[in-house]
Amino acid sequence: MKRAALVFGVVAVLLLADGLWMQITHYQPGDQNPLFGNPHFIMSDGTTVLVAGGLVAVAAAIMWLVAVRREARPADAQAAHRRSRSGSRV
């Protein structure tokens, strides 16, 4: 799970860098779309990419925390969890 979190983190950094570049250079193509169908709130492409990068970064952080928490469990609890998942009784 840490590998997936690391991959998501790298993708998030790339998305945030691209969105920041779009915002700094005032990238404004002619085909902007409203957010969630609201015609009064038009977002630029840079803002959309920044929002997506932020959400991916949050997902990566949650995955990392779950992986760290799993590793921090005592060995007895991990063995009991594996036994309960396999369906065998000891």
C-alpha positions as CSV (number, residue, x, y, z in Angstrom):
1,M,0.0,0.0,0.0
2,K,3.0,2.3,0.6
3,R,4.0,1.9,-3.1
4,A,0.5,3.0,-4.2
5,A,0.7,5.9,-1.9
6,L,4.1,6.9,-3.3
7,V,2.8,6.6,-6.9
8,F,-0.2,8.7,-6.0
9,G,2.1,11.3,-4.3
10,V,4.3,11.6,-7.4
11,V,1.2,12.0,-9.6
12,A,-0.2,14.6,-7.2
13,V,3.1,16.6,-7.3
14,L,3.1,16.5,-11.1
15,L,-0.6,17.7,-11.2
16,L,0.1,20.4,-8.7
17,A,3.1,21.6,-10.7
18,D,1.2,21.6,-13.9
19,G,-1.8,23.5,-12.4
20,L,0.5,26.0,-10.8
21,W,2.3,26.6,-14.1
22,M,-1.1,27.1,-15.8
23,Q,-2.1,29.6,-13.1
24,I,1.2,31.5,-13.2
25,T,1.2,31.8,-17.0
26,H,-2.5,32.7,-17.1
27,Y,-3.3,29.8,-19.4
28,Q,-6.9,30.6,-20.6
29,P,-8.1,28.5,-23.5
30,G,-11.5,29.3,-25.0
31,D,-13.2,26.0,-23.8
32,Q,-13.7,26.6,-20.1
33,N,-16.4,24.6,-18.4
34,P,-18.5,25.3,-15.4
35,L,-17.8,23.4,-12.2
36,F,-20.6,20.9,-11.4
37,G,-22.8,22.4,-14.1
38,N,-23.2,25.8,-12.4
39,P,-23.0,28.4,-15.2
40,H,-22.2,31.2,-12.8
41,F,-18.9,29.6,-11.5
42,I,-16.5,29.1,-14.4
43,M,-13.1,27.7,-13.5
44,S,-9.9,27.9,-15.5
45,D,-8.0,24.8,-16.5
46,G,-5.3,25.6,-14.0
47,T,-7.7,25.8,-11.1
48,T,-9.3,22.5,-12.2
49,V,-5.9,20.8,-12.3
50,L,-4.9,22.3,-8.9
51,V,-8.2,20.9,-7.4
52,A,-7.5,17.5,-8.9
53,G,-3.9,17.5,-7.7
54,G,-5.1,18.4,-4.2
55,L,-7.6,15.6,-4.1
56,V,-5.0,13.1,-5.3
57,A,-2.6,14.4,-2.6
58,V,-5.2,13.8,0.1
59,A,-5.8,10.3,-1.2
60,A,-2.1,9.6,-1.1
61,A,-1.8,10.9,2.4
62,I,-4.7,8.7,3.6
63,M,-3.2,5.6,1.9
64,W,0.1,6.3,3.6
65,L,-1.5,6.7,7.0
66,V,-3.4,3.5,6.6
67,A,-0.2,1.6,5.6
68,V,1.7,3.0,8.5
69,R,-1.1,2.2,10.9
70,R,-1.2,-1.4,9.6
71,E,2.6,-1.8,10.2
72,A,2.3,-0.3,13.7
73,R,-0.1,-3.0,14.9
74,P,1.4,-5.6,17.2
75,A,2.4,-8.9,15.7
76,D,-0.2,-10.8,17.7
77,A,-3.0,-8.6,16.3
78,Q,-1.7,-9.0,12.7
79,A,-1.6,-12.8,13.1
80,A,-5.1,-12.8,14.5
81,H,-6.3,-10.6,11.6
82,R,-4.7,-13.0,9.1
83,R,-6.3,-16.0,10.7
84,S,-9.8,-14.4,10.7
85,R,-9.4,-13.5,7.0
86,S,-8.4,-17.0,6.0
87,G,-11.3,-18.6,7.9
88,S,-9.1,-21.1,9.8
89,R,-9.5,-21.6,13.5
90,V,-6.7,-22.3,15.8
